[in-house]
Amino acid sequence: MTENLLLRAVKRHRVRLGGGVALLCLHQATEAMVPVAIGVVIDRAVATSDTGALVASLAGLVALFTVLAMAWRFGSRLGFGAAEREAHLLRVEIAEKALDPRGQRTGLRDGELLSIASGDTEQAVQGVRAVGLAAAACTALLVSAVALLVIDPPLGAGVLVGVPLVLLALQRLAPLLTRRSDAQQAALAQTTALAVDLVTGLRVLRGIGAQHHAARRYADASEHTLTQTLRTANTKGLHLGLTTAVNGLLLAAITGVAGWLALRGEITVGELVAVVGLAQFIAEPVQTLGWCVQLFATARASSGRVVRVLQAPPAIRPGDAGVPVPAEQRVVLDGIGYGGLDQFGLRVEAGEMLGVVAYDARDAEALLDLLAGNVDRSAYRGTVLVDGVPAETLDPAAARGVVLVEQHHVTLFEGTLRENLGGADDAVLHAAVHAAAADDVLTGGLDQALTERGANLSGGQRQRVALARALAADPPVLVLHDPTTAVDAVTEALVADRLAETRQRAPRGTIVITSSPALLKAANRVAVLDGGRVVAEGTHDEMVAAEPRYREMVLR
């Protein structure tokens, strides 16, 4: 598939790439003709002292160098343009894959995906550049060999036979280069993923005093990446050194034979100059072809990682049904078996605020995954109904248009508060902010700037902005997971009252998975989850009175 990725890139940019290859080949052909032209000038103008021939020859050299320079300039521009456009398209494809509502089964962490989208895409498209460079180098060698054949057939035949043999020998290092490059990119991706994880959890690490341990982990990972990078560099250096050495030997052999032929009078002085110039020039395309071997090896390794993402199967296989007709029971889970859940059942009606207390956090996570539509139908037993329709038959956008899950871990982006709230009408946003008791965040207005991850807000403010964003979306069923763990008790009570009032007024269904007494007291009904099943239901006060474990967990 890695080869298919290169072929696809070549087809996608065939016009631009074709023009670039043609111009680069023209550049190399004209550059190969420079020593030949100088030899002709020596024999036809200098040796004969013909002023007219000298002027004409100089004019010809000017034209030759003009074509040479312009062909290189525009050929390189087209080649680089094709490569950069392909890198852009690959990054967009990876982003689309990562943002696919069906999810993806790459087994990669966010940092690894980031590394592939940024680093591996740049390396993968080097194969596109190598196509043009290799074609141009082959053209240079072919023109040089033909010129040498005209001057002296054995010399030309030697180049035509010797150079391919040299390249085949150097190609033996290509598989090793690919393996080393793959190991380097994998180590870099893992280090990037670790860095992203550490930066994301930096405040937590500082809070528990584990930042020094985390720093050591990152240093170890970085050292491993350094080791892999140096191994790759050593292999590339060996390949480049062998290429340079072979070039030197080839240059010495051609020059020696040409000198011997000139001493015997079999070639002229101009032809000797042309042969020596061609011998020096041949070193360049041979070096380029050696470099192309490295480019292809690196591109192959990175292409494999890119293909792994692009060909990853979706995490779920949803249906294509549209938004269902609203039902009295908006969400129903019956006989569910998934993770720690066993014969689990739950329902939420329009206008109802349902509190869920899970004694085991893993049960809460399993429930969230099911409600968010992140679990494929084959991975769980029982039924999940959204407005009376099996959830697996719905299009992801339709299902999430009914059920919106706001995770506990808040994600805010660099930009304005308005952009983070969803960009709805100002009146809607102000109402949502008020319902989330986040009025203190509005001191700078809706257009105030938020830094990356909302770092210029407190933890409680970030939670309330995320809650306001969810309320502004006004979903028929809103699922919240511990939305007030970072706010004080007074603000938490205010959030609970306003949340219940706002959602029941519409009316809208709300599920709050929490152990907050303020939120549970505001709920119409509380379901207690233990051992993967609902073991008790009732109001918060009823649960406090009847369930000692509930009372201990909620009122601690």
Secondary structure, DSSP 8 states (H G I E B T S, - for coil): -HHHHHHHHHHHTHHHHHHHHHHHHHHHHHHHHHHHHHHHHIIIIITTT-HHHHHHHHHHHHHHHHHHHHHHHHHHHHHHHHHHHHHHHHHHHHHHHHH-TT-------HHHHHHIIIIIHHHHTHHHHHHHHHHHHHHHHHHHHHHHHHH-HHHHHHHHHHHHHHHHHHGGGHHHHHHHHHHHHHHHHHHHHHHHHHHHTHHHHHHTT-HHHHHHHHHHHHHHHHHHHHHHHHHHHHHHHHHHHHHHHHHHHHHHHHHHHHHTTSS-HHHHHHHHHHHHHHHHHHHHHHHHHHHHHHHHHHHHHHHHHHT---S-----B------SEEEEEEEEEETTEEEEEEEEETT-EEEEEESSHHHHHHHHHHHHT-S-GGG-EEEEEETTEEGGGB-HHHHHHHEEEE-SS----SEEHHHHHTS--HHHHHHHHHHTT-GGGGGG-TT-EE-GGGTTS-HHHHHHHHHHHHHHH--SEEEEESTTTTS-HHHHHHHHHHHHHHHHHTT-EEEEE---HHHHHHSSEEEEEETTEEEEEE-HHHHHHH-HHHHHHH--
